Amino acid sequence: MTNPRLATDTDNGRYYTDPAGGPALISVTNVLATAVAKHALIPWAVKLTTEHILDNLTEVNDRIDDDRPALTREIKAVHRQVKETAGDLGDRIHTAAEHHLLGSPVADDPEVAPYLAQLVLWLAMWGVDLNEHIEATEITVFHRRLGYAGTADLLIWLPTGPDRSMELWLIDFKTSATRSAKSVYPENTLQLAALRYAETVLLPDDTDAPMPAIQRTGVLNLRAKSHALVEMPAGRDAHAAFRGLLQGARWLHDAPSTYPALLAPGQTAPARRRTTRKAT
């Protein structure tokens, strides 16, 4: 996940500050992370944890009796560490892609280089002129009326219309070290629809401009040895679905985490017991 200039991480996820004033705007990715169940993450985490145990079976067996609490904490953290490492690499790839698209120097990063090479190859295959065909990169979009904001990775003109006429695409970069370059998630469509139908884009001087009319949307999957542009049907129906998730995410953020138990007639609430947490 990249770190847009106006984005702030809160206890309820990422929100955007509006330079024009007014309430903070919930980020598109925050809505999806809050309101869409990530079913694929559970088997992924189980697989990583199992592989870690099997790869380190001798050490695990040696520590089971004498170091069980610490060992348990380390094993539970394996999938989080892998996710954070992948997220950091994804951020660096996004940054390198932005610099390349803007014609700025790109930092030397051996891990990022293969992914960037795939982006350069994709641009060449489509005959993209960086000066002529790039409309915007890493641009913040607002929908103040609905109260959300997000960052579009790339607005680009591609010759995909009738007789190879140019069409304006909204493209989101996705990176992975393991997934197929053709694989996408359904919620990618919702993300693209939210960005596509935003009302305003924020210019570098923090002034507004109308959101351009997007003709097509897609995910550009960048892998170390391959790439694929997958078109996603991010139409008005997908935007309507996103608006429902937006309402749900706000409700979840405002909802209390605990509720009082209902007592039977004549029943009194038990006194709260003091507990002493053992020092670790």
N, C-alpha and C positions, 0 to 999 in steps of 0.2 A: 504494500500500500504506500503510495506516494504521500508527500506532506505538502499540500497546497498552502500558499502563503496565508490565506485568511482562515484556514481550518484550525480548530482547537479540539483536542481530545478532552472529553469530560467523563464523569462517572457513568454517563449514559451513552457513551460513544462520541463520535465526531460530529461537531457542529461548525457552521461557517458564520463568521462575523460579517455583517452587512455594512460596508463603508458609508452607506446612505443613512445609517441608523436603523432603529427598529429591532424586532426580536431576532435572536440567533436562528439560523436556518439549519434544519437537520440535514445531514449529508445523505446522498442516495445510497451509498454503501452501508451507512449506519442503519437505514430503514431495512435493507435486505438482510443484514446480519442479525437484526433484532427479530424480524417477523417471518423469515424463511428458515425452516428447519434444514440443517445441513446433514441429511441422512448419510451421505457418502463419507463424512468425516469419522463416523464411529467405526466402520470396518477398517478404514485407513489407519486410525489410531491403534486399533487392536493388532493389525498386521505389523506395524512398526514396533510396537511393544513386544510382540511375540518374537520377531526377528532379533531384537536387541537381547532378549533373554537367551535365545538359542545360540547367538554369536558369542555370548559371554557366560556360557553355562557353568564353566569351572569356577569363575569368580563368584557367580551367584550362589552356587552350592556352598562355597567356602564361607560366605557371609550370612547365610540364612539364619544360623543359630545365634551368632554373636553380634550381628549388625543389622538385624531385620528392619527396624524403623527407618534408618538412613537408606538402606537398600530399596525399601518400598518407595520412599520419596524420589529417589533417583530414577527408578523404573517408571513411575507415574509421570515424570517430567520429560521423558524421552520424546513423545510426540509433540509436546509444546516447543521443545528446543528445535526439532526438525522444522516445524512450521515457522518459527521465528527466523531461522536461517534462510528458508526459502523466501520468506517475505522480504528479508534484507536484500537478497539477490534480485528479487523482482523490482524493488525500489531502485537499485543501481542500474538495472536494464532500462527502466523507464527514463531515468535521468540521462543515460547515454543516448537513448533514442531521441529525446527532446533536443539535446545538444546537436546531434547529427542533423536533425530536421531543420534546425535553425542555422546551420552552418557554423556552429561554435565548436571550439576544441573539445574533444572527448577524452576523458581521463583514461589512462592506460590501466586496464583491469582484465587480467587473463580470464577470469570467470565470466565476465560480461561479453567479451569479444566474440565468441561463437554466436550468441544470440543477436548481437548487433550486426554481424555479418549476414545473418538471415534477413534482417530488416533491409539492409543495403541491397541484397539480392532481389527481394520482393519489389523494392522501389524501381530497380533497373528493369525488371521483367515487365512492369507496367508503364515503363517510359516516363516516370515521374520526374519533372523538373522542380527542384526544391524551391526555386524562386517564383515559379509560375503556378504550380499546382497545390502547394500547401496553403490552405486557408488559415489554419490556426493549429497550435499544438499546446497541450496542457492548459486549456482555457477554462476559466471558472464560469459556470452558468447558474443563474438564479431563477427560481419561480417563487417570487415573493407572495403571490396570492395564495398559493398552496403551502408555502413555508418550507421549501426544501432547496438545496443547492448541490452542486457536484462539479466534477472536473472532467472535461472531455479530453481524451488522449490525443485525438487527431481529427481534424476536419480537412478533407483532401478531395480534389477533383480527379476522377478516374474515368477512362473512356468506356463506360459500361452501358451507355444509352443506345438508342437506335442509330445505326450507321456509325457506331463508336463515338457518338456525341458525349460530351463531358457531363458527369453527374456528381453532385456533392455528396460525399459519404461522411458519416460519423463512424469512426472506428475506435474500438477499445482494444488495447494490447493486453494479452494474457500470456503469462510465462509459466513453464513447468519443466522440471527435469525428467518427469516420468510419464506424463499423460500424452496420448496421441495428439498430433498437431490438428487433427480434425474434430477433436472432442470439445464440446461446450456444455454448459449447464443451462437449464431453462431460465434461471434467474438472470442470466446475461441479457436476455431479451428485455426483461423488466428494467434493468439498469440502462440499457441503450434508449428505451422509450422515455424514461424519466429525463435523460439528458436531451434527447431529440425535441421534446415538447416543452422544454424550459422556455421562459418568456424573454430572458435577457442574457447577454454575455457581458462579462466584466472586462473592460479594456485595461491595459497596463497602468493607466493613470487613475484607475478606480471609477471611471465614468461608465455609463451603460451604453449598450448598443443592442438593437433587436437581434434575437436569435435567428440566424439564417435558416432558410427553408432547406431542411435535409431531405434528400431524395432516397438515399439508401443507407442502411446501417449494417455493421458487422463486427465480428471479433477477428482480430489478427493474432493468431496463435504463433508465438515465437518459441522455437525449441533450439537446442544447441546444434542440431543437424538437419532441421527441416522447418517449414513454416506453412501456414494455410490461412487464407482469408475465408471465413465462414459467414455468409450473409444470415442475419437474424431478422425475423419479421416483427420489428419493433414498431407496430402501428398503434392506432388509437385504442384498440382493445387492450393491448399490453399496458398502455399508459393508465387506462381505467383500473386494471388490476394493481398496478403500482400504487395508485391513489388509495385503494383499499388497504394495502400494506402500510402505507404512510399513516393512516388513521390508527391502525393496529399498533404500530411502533410507538406512536405518541401515547396511546393508552397504556402500553406496557411500561414506558418510561415513567409515567405518573402514578402507576398503581403501587399501593403499599406492598411491602414484602411479607408482612405478617398481619393476621387478623385475630381479634380476641375470640376465645372459645365461648360458646353459648352454655350458660349454666342452667341446670335444672331448677325448678322452683324450690326455694329454701336452701339451695346449695351456695356455699361461699367459696370464693376463689382461694386456693391454697397459697400460703405464704411462699414467696420466692426463696429458693434455697441459695445460699451463698456457695459458690464453688471456687476452689483454688486450682488454677491451672498449673500443672507441673512444669517447671522450667525445663527447657530443652536446650 
